[in-house]
Amino acid sequence: MAALLFGTFIVMLLLGVPVAFSIVLASVAVMAKGEVPLLMIVQRMFASTDSFSLIAVPFFIFAGDLMAKGKVSKVLVEFAEALLGMIKGGLSIVSVLAGMFFAAISGSGAATTAAVGATLIPELKKRGYDEGRSAALIAAAGTIGVVIPPSVPMVLYAVIAEQSVNTLFKNGFIPGVLMGGILVAISLAEAKKFNYPKGASFSVKNVGKTFIKAIWGILMPLIILGGIFSGYFTPSEAADVAVIYAILVSAFVYRDMGWKELFRIMKGSAKTSAVIMIIISCSGPFGWVLANWKIPEAISSSVLSVSSNPYVIMLLIAVIILIAGVFMETSSAIIILTPVFLPLVKAMGISLVHFGIVFVVGIAIGMITPPVAINLFVASGITGLPIERIAKAVVPYLLGLVLVFFMILYVPMLVPGIM
């Protein structure tokens, strides 16, 4: 049954069938062979979306789109440049820090890349930075968008693995900062190598002026994450608060959004959310098939027969995650692979929170690894550069992020909530 399930799934993907429908068709093939009533398909599709935590997904996407397409991203970048622009290659550091900060708003890698890229790439080009390397850096910084909370993939993992969204969010900070740190280090090395310019001299007056303009954007992650971690509201409620706050700031503070623009953004967010929710729905029958025929347990036993060393097993899983990120979209990989890995991870006594963080970071790296490299495509769309040029320039950043991935994998103290 495992061969039929995964074989059908792979064949459907190779034929160009969308991921969601490939998942459900593979499940239908197994159920038909096992003489299971196909009514089970509909029941499991409905049950898989019947979770209060999933409410956070469309609202975090909507809030991120509101902030990305408004004036907030621009004023945040101006503030970051006022603080660090005087350093040689300082605008590269600003690109990474802007990506990290926007990650605390959007929960999406593509949205982070789009928001920071649209603001900074033209300015980087104007000041003599290589456009391909600049686009690559911002695409790499966009991967942090799904690691620093709020994070849509973390919500999906938490629902499937039955873990606390709050706990996963708390443990996303250090990995996200490490990812940002390695990108800053590499960008500074490239700034020295290619003799990138310094920005304007540091000015307390300019810092104060840009801070006042950016304060409303700075407050957003503080309100969202402060409310969650203080217990004042749940992650799902925080997503609703984020949307209301983003609308109020855009409409009444920066005044950069009318009703027409609001509905256009809402329509785009609804499409993105619908894609994710359809995949979640179609994963319901897939998960039922895995559980009913005990496929994850069989896979777990097979892997453990090869080695019982947890370091070796985690290395194998890590390689699979990185490969999956190359060929699969982030949400799809989380939804499909989490039920497969869980029995194996539990058998080794590894914290499901630690594994969740490792999983999200590994899959995030896939956002800059062709062929399914969503962040590179976003950066290509902004710059008009061919994807091949950006993919070549992203290699140093990709290697740096892979190094951080293995640090998180083998140094559990970097995920403090599991200790």
Secondary structure, 3 states (H helix, E strand, C coil): CHHHHHHHHHHHHHCCCCHHHHHHHHHHHHHHHCCCCCHHHHHHHHHHCCCHHHHHHHHHHHHHHHHHCCCHHHHHHHHHHHHHCCCCCHHHHHHHHHHHHHHHHHCCHHHHHHHHHHHHHHHHHHCCCCHHHHHHHHHHHHHHHHCCCCCHHHHHHHHHHCCCHHHHHHCCHHHHHHHHHHHHHHHHHHHHHCCCCCCCCCCHHHHHHHHHHHHHHHHHHHHHHHHHHCCCCCHHHHHHHHHHHHHHHHHHHCCCCCHHHHHHHHHHHHHHHHHHHHHHHHHHHHHHHHHHCCHHHHHHHHHHHHCCCHHHHHHHHHHHHHHHHHHCCHHHHHHHHHHHHHHHHHHCCCCHHHHHHHHHHHHHHHHHCCCCCHHHHHHHHHHCCCHHHHHHHCHHHHHHHHHHHHHHHHCHHHCHHHC
